[in-house]
Amino acid sequence: MDIQRSAPVGRPRGFDIGEALEAAMRVFWQNGYEGASLPDLTEAMGISRTSMYAAFGNKEELFRKALERYAHGPASYGVEAVAEPTARRVATVFLQGAVRSSTLPGYPTGCLSLRASLIGGEDGRVIRDLLATWRDENSTLLVERFRRAVDEGDLPAETDPALLARYVMTIGNGVAVQAAGGAERADLQLIVDAVLQNWPPVLLQVPEGR
C-alpha cells in the first residue's frame, strides 16, 4: 500500500517537520480522522493552516503521513514479529507489541487505526478504506509467516494459517479496544500471557474438505 505520496514543493523551514507530524499523529490517534479538526491539528502542530498545507498537503495527505509514522513507530511490532524464528515468538512479539503500543505513556490509549476507522461518515470513507488495506497487509504478513511455519514443521500440519492469523489479529485488536476503555497494561498482559500458554490453539485447524 502506498501510504506516502509525493511531498509538496517549497516546504517552510520555520518549524520541525518531524515534531509537527508527531503532534498530528497524536491528534488523529486521539480523535480519529473525522474528529480531528484543522484547528485541532494546527494548534497541536504549532503552525498555521497555510504552513500545514505547504508542508503536508491537505488533511487526507497529512493523515497518510501520520499513519506512515505510526506504522514505523508505535505499530512497528507487526513487521518485527514476522521476523522472529518461530511461530510462537511471532505471536509473542505481536501481542506484546499490541499491549505496549496501546498503553504508551504520553500517547492516546488503544490503536490509531481502530480509532480512526470505527466511526465516520462519507467524508472519511477514503481513510477507512486506506486503514482497511493497511490492516489487511499486516494480516497477510502473519498468514504468510504462519504458512512458512507449517511448511517448516514449526506448526502442526493441520494448522490453518489464515485462521491463526485472524485469531492473533483479533486478540491484538481486542487488546487495543480494552486499552481504549481504560484497561491497565498489566491486566492486558495477563490476557496475552493466557493466550500464549495455549499455543498453538488446537482448534485453529484446516476444516475437513478444504
C-alpha positions as CSV (number, residue, x, y, z in Angstrom):
1,M,0.0,0.0,0.0
2,D,1.3,3.4,-0.9
3,I,0.7,5.4,2.3
4,Q,3.1,8.2,1.4
5,R,2.6,10.4,-1.7
6,S,5.0,13.0,-3.1
7,A,5.5,16.0,-0.8
8,P,4.6,19.5,-1.9
9,V,7.4,21.7,-3.2
10,G,8.7,24.6,-1.1
11,R,8.3,23.4,2.5
12,P,8.5,26.1,5.1
13,R,11.6,25.9,7.3
14,G,10.3,27.7,10.3
15,F,9.3,24.6,12.3
16,D,10.5,21.0,12.8
17,I,8.7,18.7,10.3
18,G,9.1,15.6,12.4
19,E,7.8,17.2,15.6
20,A,4.8,18.6,13.7
21,L,4.0,15.3,12.2
22,E,4.3,13.6,15.6
23,A,1.8,16.0,17.0
24,A,-0.6,15.4,14.1
25,M,-0.3,11.7,14.6
26,R,-1.3,12.0,18.2
27,V,-4.3,14.2,17.4
28,F,-5.6,11.6,14.8
29,W,-4.9,8.9,17.3
30,Q,-6.9,10.6,20.0
31,N,-9.8,11.9,17.9
32,G,-9.9,9.8,14.8
33,Y,-9.8,11.2,11.2
34,E,-13.1,13.0,11.0
35,G,-12.9,14.0,14.7
36,A,-9.6,15.8,14.2
37,S,-10.4,19.3,13.1
38,L,-8.0,21.5,11.2
39,P,-7.8,23.9,14.2
40,D,-7.0,20.9,16.5
41,L,-4.3,19.8,14.2
42,T,-2.7,23.2,13.5
43,E,-2.8,24.1,17.2
44,A,-1.1,20.8,18.2
45,M,1.5,21.2,15.4
46,G,2.2,24.8,16.4
47,I,1.8,26.0,12.8
48,S,-0.7,28.0,10.7
49,R,-3.1,26.3,8.3
50,T,-1.1,27.8,5.4
51,S,2.1,26.2,6.7
52,M,0.3,22.9,7.2
53,Y,-0.9,22.8,3.6
54,A,2.5,23.9,2.3
55,A,4.4,21.2,4.2
56,F,2.0,18.3,4.2
57,G,-0.8,18.9,1.7
58,N,-4.4,18.6,2.7
59,K,-5.9,16.8,5.7
60,E,-6.0,13.5,3.9
61,E,-2.4,13.7,2.9
62,L,-1.4,14.7,6.4
63,F,-3.2,11.6,7.7
64,R,-1.4,9.4,5.3
65,K,1.9,10.7,6.5
66,A,0.8,10.4,10.2
67,L,-0.2,6.8,9.5
68,E,3.2,6.1,8.0
69,R,4.9,7.5,11.1
70,Y,2.6,5.3,13.2
71,A,3.3,2.2,11.2
72,H,7.1,2.7,11.5
73,G,6.9,3.7,15.2
74,P,4.3,2.5,17.7
75,A,2.8,-0.1,15.3
76,S,6.1,-1.4,14.0
77,Y,5.7,-4.6,16.1
78,G,3.8,-6.3,13.3
79,V,6.8,-6.2,10.9
80,E,9.2,-7.0,13.8
81,A,7.0,-10.1,14.8
82,V,7.2,-11.8,11.4
83,A,11.0,-11.7,11.5
84,E,11.0,-13.9,14.6
85,P,12.4,-17.5,14.2
86,T,9.3,-19.4,15.5
87,A,5.6,-19.1,15.2
88,R,5.3,-18.8,19.0
89,R,7.8,-16.0,19.0
90,V,5.8,-14.3,16.2
91,A,2.6,-14.4,18.3
92,T,4.5,-13.3,21.4
93,V,6.1,-10.2,19.8
94,F,2.9,-9.3,18.0
95,L,0.6,-9.5,21.1
96,Q,3.1,-8.0,23.5
97,G,3.6,-5.2,20.9
98,A,-0.2,-4.6,20.8
99,V,-0.2,-4.3,24.6
100,R,2.8,-1.9,24.6
101,S,1.6,0.3,21.8
102,S,-1.9,0.6,23.2
103,T,-0.7,1.8,26.6
104,L,2.3,4.0,25.7
105,P,2.9,6.7,28.4
106,G,2.1,10.1,26.9
107,Y,0.1,8.8,24.0
108,P,-3.6,8.1,23.5
109,T,-4.6,4.6,24.5
110,G,-5.8,2.0,22.0
111,C,-4.9,1.8,18.3
112,L,-4.8,4.7,15.9
113,S,-6.2,2.6,13.1
114,L,-9.2,1.4,15.1
115,R,-10.0,4.8,16.5
116,A,-9.8,6.4,13.0
117,S,-12.0,3.8,11.3
118,L,-14.8,2.6,13.6
119,I,-16.9,5.7,13.3
120,G,-17.4,8.2,10.5
121,G,-19.5,9.3,7.5
122,E,-18.9,9.5,3.8
123,D,-16.2,12.1,4.2
124,G,-14.0,9.5,5.9
125,R,-14.6,6.6,3.6
126,V,-11.3,7.0,1.7
127,I,-9.4,6.9,5.0
128,R,-11.4,3.9,6.3
129,D,-10.5,2.1,3.1
130,L,-6.9,3.1,3.5
131,L,-6.9,1.7,7.0
132,A,-8.6,-1.5,6.0
133,T,-6.0,-2.1,3.4
134,W,-3.2,-1.4,5.9
135,R,-4.7,-3.9,8.3
136,D,-5.1,-6.5,5.5
137,E,-1.5,-6.1,4.6
138,N,-0.5,-6.8,8.2
139,S,-2.7,-9.8,8.3
140,T,-1.2,-11.1,5.1
141,L,2.3,-10.9,6.7
142,L,1.1,-13.1,9.5
143,V,-0.7,-15.6,7.2
144,E,2.5,-16.0,5.1
145,R,4.7,-16.3,8.2
146,F,2.4,-19.0,9.7
147,R,2.2,-20.8,6.4
148,R,6.0,-21.0,6.4
149,A,5.9,-22.2,9.9
150,V,3.6,-25.1,8.8
151,D,5.9,-25.9,5.9
152,E,8.9,-26.0,8.2
153,G,7.2,-28.2,10.8
154,D,7.1,-25.5,13.4
155,L,3.3,-25.6,13.5
156,P,1.2,-28.8,13.1
157,A,0.4,-29.7,9.5
158,E,-3.3,-29.3,10.1
159,T,-3.0,-25.7,11.2
160,D,-5.0,-23.2,9.1
161,P,-2.5,-20.2,8.7
162,A,-5.2,-17.7,7.7
163,L,-7.4,-18.6,10.7
164,L,-4.5,-18.5,13.0
165,A,-3.5,-15.0,11.7
166,R,-7.1,-13.9,12.1
167,Y,-7.1,-15.2,15.7
168,V,-3.9,-13.3,16.6
169,M,-5.1,-10.1,14.9
170,T,-8.4,-10.4,16.8
171,I,-6.7,-10.7,20.1
172,G,-4.5,-7.8,19.3
173,N,-7.5,-5.7,18.3
174,G,-9.3,-6.7,21.5
175,V,-6.3,-5.6,23.5
176,A,-6.5,-2.2,21.8
177,V,-10.2,-1.8,22.4
178,Q,-9.8,-2.8,26.1
179,A,-6.9,-0.3,26.5
180,A,-9.0,2.5,24.9
181,G,-11.7,1.6,27.5
182,G,-9.3,2.1,30.4
183,A,-7.7,-1.3,30.9
184,E,-4.3,-1.2,32.5
185,R,-1.2,-2.6,30.8
186,A,-0.6,-5.3,33.5
187,D,-4.2,-6.6,33.1
188,L,-3.8,-6.7,29.3
189,Q,-0.5,-8.5,29.6
190,L,-2.2,-11.2,31.7
191,I,-4.7,-11.8,28.9
192,V,-1.8,-12.1,26.4
193,D,0.1,-14.5,28.7
194,A,-3.0,-16.7,28.9
195,V,-3.3,-16.8,25.1
196,L,0.3,-17.8,24.7
197,Q,0.1,-20.5,27.3
198,N,-2.2,-22.4,24.9
199,W,-0.1,-22.0,21.8
200,P,-0.7,-23.2,19.2
201,P,-4.5,-23.1,19.6
202,V,-5.7,-26.7,18.8
203,L,-9.0,-25.5,17.3
204,L,-7.4,-23.5,14.5
205,Q,-7.1,-26.3,12.1
206,V,-7.9,-26.6,8.4
207,P,-11.6,-27.6,8.2
208,E,-12.3,-31.0,6.7
209,G,-12.9,-30.9,2.9
210,R,-10.5,-28.0,2.3
